[in-house]
Amino acid sequence: MKKLNKMTLTALIAAITTLSSSLIYIPVGFAKIFPVQHFANVLSAVLLGPWYAVVQAFLSSLLRNILGTGSLFAFPGSMIGALLAAILYQKTKKLAFAAVGEVIGTGILGAMATYPIGVLLLGQEASLFGLVPAFAISSVTGAIMGYGLLKILAKNNALGGILHENSTHNRGL
């Protein structure tokens, strides 16, 4: 996929994710869990690769915060999840590993990264054991949705050659 196409798809996924954030979210304490972000992370990780996936996660988080539908917790959670999902997919060429990378990256590592934000920046006493389950539930839900859509698209050959373009086994640069 050409660079301009990747940039366009990144912006499109970020826009759809941002628009849907006002419709689909679950408030959990002072965090808002948002399964559509994890869905978008898995799609971006597989279709676009690591750096575009991280940019998509950052743009979505930034726009959601500007519009008041997100929280500061969106940044580390979504960006770590998108990066790990893309790296695992890139190394294995397996859709399931993209989903697992999103869950581990956001559900565990991202939740742990948000703990200092809650305590230091927001001045709220956050419980690490409260953040991990909330982030994990959201990331599992979104990762399953993304994995399911990608499996359906791959089964119906709707992705053409895009699916394995971002793996380490295809370095046609």
C-alpha positions in Angstrom: 0.0 0.0 0.0 1.3 3.4 -0.9 2.2 6.0 1.8 -0.6 8.3 0.8 -3.1 5.4 1.0 -1.8 4.5 4.5 -2.1 8.1 5.7 -5.6 8.4 4.3 -6.7 5.1 5.9 -5.1 6.1 9.2 -7.0 9.4 9.2 -10.3 7.6 8.2 -10.0 5.1 11.0 -9.1 7.8 13.5 -12.1 9.9 12.4 -14.6 6.9 12.6 -13.1 6.0 16.1 -13.5 9.6 17.3 -17.1 9.9 16.0 -18.2 6.7 17.6 -16.6 7.6 20.9 -19.6 9.8 21.8 -22.0 6.9 21.2 -20.2 3.8 22.5 -18.3 4.0 25.8 -18.6 2.6 29.3 -17.8 4.8 32.3 -15.7 3.0 34.9 -14.8 5.3 37.8 -12.8 8.2 36.3 -11.9 6.2 33.2 -14.0 5.7 30.1 -13.5 2.3 28.4 -14.0 2.3 24.7 -14.0 -1.0 22.8 -14.1 0.6 19.4 -10.6 2.0 20.0 -9.3 -1.5 20.5 -11.2 -2.6 17.4 -9.5 0.2 15.4 -6.1 -0.7 16.9 -6.3 -4.3 15.7 -7.4 -3.1 12.2 -4.7 -0.5 12.0 -2.0 -2.9 13.3 -2.8 -5.5 10.6 -3.6 -3.2 7.7 -1.2 -0.4 8.3 1.7 -1.5 10.4 3.2 -0.3 13.7 3.8 3.4 13.2 0.6 4.1 11.4 -1.3 2.1 14.1 0.3 4.2 16.9 -0.4 7.5 15.0 -4.1 6.4 14.6 -4.3 5.6 18.3 -2.7 9.0 19.2 -5.0 10.9 16.9 -8.1 9.2 18.2 -7.1 9.8 21.8 -6.2 13.4 21.1 -9.5 14.1 19.3 -11.5 12.3 21.9 -9.9 14.4 24.6 -10.4 17.6 22.8 -14.1 16.7 22.3 -14.5 15.7 25.9 -15.3 12.0 25.1 -12.0 10.6 26.3 -9.6 10.8 29.2 -5.9 11.1 29.6 -5.8 7.3 30.1 -6.6 6.9 26.4 -3.1 7.9 25.3 -0.8 5.2 26.9 -3.4 2.5 26.8 -4.3 2.8 23.1 -0.8 3.6 21.8 0.9 0.7 23.7 -1.8 -1.7 22.6 -1.6 -0.6 18.9 2.1 -0.9 18.9 2.3 -4.4 20.5 -0.6 -5.6 18.2 1.3 -4.4 15.1 4.6 -5.8 16.2 3.2 -9.2 17.0 1.3 -9.3 13.7 4.3 -8.2 11.8 6.5 -10.9 13.3 4.0 -13.8 13.0 1.5 -12.9 10.2 -1.3 -14.3 12.4 -4.4 -12.3 13.1 -4.8 -13.9 16.5 -1.5 -12.5 17.6 -2.6 -9.0 16.7 -5.6 -9.4 18.9 -3.5 -10.9 21.8 -1.0 -8.0 21.4 -3.8 -5.5 21.7 -5.1 -7.2 24.9 -1.7 -7.5 26.5 -0.6 -4.0 25.3 -3.7 -2.2 26.4 -5.3 -4.4 29.0 -2.1 -5.0 31.1 0.8 -2.7 30.0 -1.4 0.3 29.1 -3.4 0.0 32.3 -0.2 -0.1 34.3 1.1 2.9 32.4 -2.1 4.9 33.3 -1.6 4.4 37.1 0.9 7.2 37.5 -1.2 9.5 35.4 -4.1 9.0 37.7 -2.1 9.5 40.9 0.4 12.2 39.8 -1.3 14.2 37.2 -5.0 13.9 38.0 -4.5 13.7 41.8 -7.0 10.8 42.0 -6.2 7.7 44.0 -6.3 5.1 41.4 -6.2 1.4 42.1 -4.0 -0.6 39.7 -6.2 -3.6 40.3 -9.2 -1.6 39.3 -7.6 -0.3 36.1 -6.3 -3.6 34.7 -9.7 -5.4 34.7 -11.5 -2.4 33.2 -8.9 -2.0 30.5 -8.8 -5.8 29.9 -12.5 -6.1 29.4 -12.6 -3.2 26.9 -9.5 -4.5 25.0 -10.8 -8.1 24.9 -14.1 -6.9 23.5 -12.6 -4.7 20.9 -9.8 -7.1 19.9 -12.4 -9.9 19.3 -14.4 -7.5 17.1 -11.4 -6.5 15.1 -10.2 -10.1 14.8 -13.6 -11.3 13.7 -13.9 -8.6 11.0 -10.4 -9.3 9.7 -11.1 -13.1 9.6 -14.3 -12.5 7.6 -12.5 -10.1 5.2 -9.6 -12.5 4.7 -11.9 -15.5 4.2 -13.8 -13.6 1.4 -10.5 -12.3 -0.1 -11.7 -8.7 0.4 -8.3 -7.5 1.5 -6.3 -8.6 -1.5 -2.6 -8.4 -0.9 -2.9 -5.9 2.0 -3.1 -8.6 4.7 0.5 -9.7 4.6 2.0 -6.5 3.3 2.9 -5.3 6.8 4.7 -8.5 8.0 8.4 -8.8 8.4 8.4 -11.5 5.7 7.5 -8.9 3.0 10.1 -6.3 2.8 9.4 -5.0 -0.8 10.7 -1.5 -0.1 
